[in-house]
C-alpha cells in the first residue's frame, strides 16, 4: 500500500476563516535544562475551524454529534474521489452537482455504503496563498462577502443523504458550501443527518477516484463543533 498525508501543517501561515482566530504557537521553553538535557515545550491556540479540520455535525445542526461523539465509522472508510478540477478552473464558484456523482458512478459503480466522499477541486494547489485560496486578501467580517471558492451544491448534499449512505464528506477548499453561500445549506443538509465534514484537505492529487481507504482522526474535543484533523489515505501501489 502507498500511504499519503492529506493534512496541511499548522503554522502562522495556516489559512483560517477570515473572522476566526488564527493558529498561534508560543514557546514555553527551548534549551538546556539545569540537569543538562534538552527540553522544548509550547502552547498553541486557534479557532476550531481552520487548517485541515473537522466540522462536527453540531456545527450546523442543533442536537447532533459534537466532536468527541463522532464515531470511528464516520472517520474511517473507503474513499470516493470526485474530480471536478476542470470545472473549478473554469468557474471558481463551481458547485459539485448530482451529475458529477452520477458520472463517478457510471465509471466505478454505486457509491458504497460507509464511503468518505472527497471532492477534488484543485484548490489545495493555491495553499497557503490566502488571496488565491479564499478569493480575497481581506480579513474580518468585510472579507466574507468577497469569498470565492468551489463547494458542494446543496441539491447534491441532499441527494447524498437521501439516496446514498455516506460516512463523511470532505474537500480541498475552506468550506463544503461555496464561498458565495450565505445560507450554508450543504452544511445543514449533511450535518442534520450526522454526516461530518472535512475541510481544507490537502494533497489529493495522486489519489485514485476509487480504491483508496481514508483514516481521518480529529482532536477529540468534548462538546466541540470541530477541531484540527489529521487525515491520511492508503491505496495499492501500481507495479
N, C-alpha and C positions, 0 to 999 in steps of 0.2 A: 504494500500500500504506500501511496505517497500522502504525506500529511502537509497541510498548508495552514498558516495562521491568517485568519480573516479579520484581525484586530488592528486598528490604529493604536499606536502607543500614546500614552498620556504625557503631556508636557505643556510648556507655556504656549505652544503653537496649536494645541488641540482646539478644534472648532466646536463651539457651543452655540445653542440658540442665542440670537442677539440680545435677548433680555435676561439670559441666565448668568449665574456667577461662574466664571471660568475656572479651570483647573489651576491649583496653586500647590507648589511643593516647597516647604520651608525646612531648612536644615536645622535639626536639633543639635547634632554633634557629628563631626567627621574628623578623625585624627587618632592619635595615640592616647590610650587611657593611661592613667598613672601606673598601672601594672605592666604596661609595655605592649599590650595587644592593640591592633587597630579596631576601631569601632565606628559605625555610621548609623544614624537614625534620622528619620524625617517625619514631619507632619504633612498631611495632604488634605485638601478641601476642594470643593467644587459642587456644582449642581448635579442632581441625579442624571439629568438628561443632557449628555454631551459626550463627544468622542464616540467610540463604539459602545453602545449601551442597550439595555433592555427597557422597553416600555411594558410595564406590568399592566394587566387588564384594568386595574383600578384607576389607572392614569386617565381614562376617558369613560369609565363605566362604574357608577356607584355600586358598591357591594360586591364587585368582582374581585378576583385574586390580587393580592399585593405581592411584592417581590418574593418574600420568603415562602409564599404559598404556591408559587408556580411549580407544578410537578416536573420531575425529570422527563416524563413522557412528552412534555411540551418543549423540552430543551434538547432532546436527542432524537434524531430520526433521519430518514432518507431525504436527500436534497433534491428539490425540483428547481432548476436554474432556468429562469425565463429571460432570454437575452433580447433586450429592446434597445441596444446601443445605437443602431442605425436610426431608429425613430427618435431617440432622445437627442442625438446630434442635430437632427433636423428641426427639433422643437424642444426647447429647454423646459417647457411646461407640459411635456408629454404625460398622458395618463395611460398607464398599463391597463389594457382592456380585457374583457372576456374573450375577445377574438384572439388575443395573444396567448391566453391559456389554452384555448381550443387548438391553436396552431401547434403548441407544445404537445398536446395530447395526440394530435394527428401523427406526430413523429415518434412518440415514445409510449403511447397508451395512456390510460386514465391516471390522473394524479393519485398516487397511492394514499391510503389512509395513514395518518400519522406523519405526513410529509411536512418538511420545513421548506416553504416556498420562498426562494430568493430571487429578487428582481435585479437583474444586472443591467444598469443604465449606463455604465461607463463613468459615472460621476466621481468614483474614487480616484480616477486619474488626475482630478483637479485638486485633491488634498495635498498640502494644507493651505492653498491659496483661498483665503476666505471670500474674496470678491468673486472669483470664478466659481467657487463651490456653492455659495449662498445666493449669488446673483447681486450682491450689494456689499459695499465696504462699510456701510453704516452700522452702528450698534444702537442698542436700546430700542424703545418702542417704535421709533421712526423707521427702523430697518424692516419691521415685519411686513409692511405693505410692499416692500421692494424685493421680497424674496422670490427667486425663480430657480426651480429645480424640478425634475420629474417626480411622479408619485403614482400611487395606485388609484385608478378610477373607483369612486365609491360604489358604482354599479358592479364592478368586478369584485370588490370586497364583499358585497352582499351575496354575490354568486358563489364565492368561495365557501362562505359559512353555510349557505343554504344547500349547495349541491355537492360539496366535497368535504371530507373530514380531515382538515389540515391541523397540524400541531402548532405551527407558528408561521409567521411571515417576516421577511427581512429584506433590506435593500441597502444600496450603497449611496444613499442621499441622507440629508438631515431629518427627514420625516416621511412616514408612509403616505401622508397626504402631500400633494404637490405644493410648492412654495406659495402659490397664489390662493390656496384654500383658506377660507376664514370660518368654515363650519366643522372641519376635521371629521368629515363623515366616514372616511375609511377607518380612522381610529375607532370611532364609535361602533361601526358595524362589526369589526373584528373583536374588539375588547368586550362588547356586550355578550359575546359568546365565549369569553375567557380565552381568546386567542392572543398570546403575547406577540410583541413585535420587536425586531432587532433593527436598529438604525445605525447609519454610518459604518456599515460593514465594509471591510477592506479586501483587496486582493482577490476578487472573484474571477479575474481574467482567465485563469487557467482551469477553472472548474468545468467539468463536463456538464451538459444540460441534464443528464441523468446518470446515476451510478455512484454518486458521492454520498457520504454519510457525514452529518453535522453534529457537533457537540458544542453547545452554547451554554456556558456557565456564568451567570451573573453574580455579583456581590449579593449575599443573602441578607437584605436589609428588612428587618421586621417593620411591617406597615409601609414599606417603601412603594412609591409609584414607579420605580425603575431603579437603575443603577448601572455602574460600569460593568462591561461584559467582556469576557474572553471567549471568543468563538473560533473554532477550528473545524477543518473538514479533512476527510480522508477519502481517497479514491484509488482504484487499481492503477498501478504503473503500466504504461504501454511498453511492450517489448521493442 
